Amino acid sequence: MALLHAGIAAGKPWARERNLIYLSNAQRPDFETSGVMLLAKNKPALVALANLFGTEKPLKKYTALAQGNPPEDKFEVDAKLAAHPVKPGLVFVDSRNGKKSKTQSR
């Protein structure tokens, strides 16, 4: 983001061609995943996007590799997840400080 802001401030051609005077990170993939960053070109768009993501209407899909078999073919889990405090790269259910998450089997 710092490089983008510096380019806008310096009037770089890519910023001028798009009439960019503002750019803010509206949504980004989680640190451990890949994906696309969503940037807002103005403050009203940023507010609208933040409100939309706050409603949980956008659907984000992740694919996971797991070991073992669940007890049922189809299931759904609603649990708050957080980074594991001791094992980097792992997550665990943290009902107090975790982020809302819903897992559905296919």
Summary of the structure (lengths in Angstrom):
residues: 106
radius of gyration: 18.6
end to end distance: 36.4
largest distance: 58.1
contacts: 178
relative contact order: 0.11
helix: 24%
strand: 19%
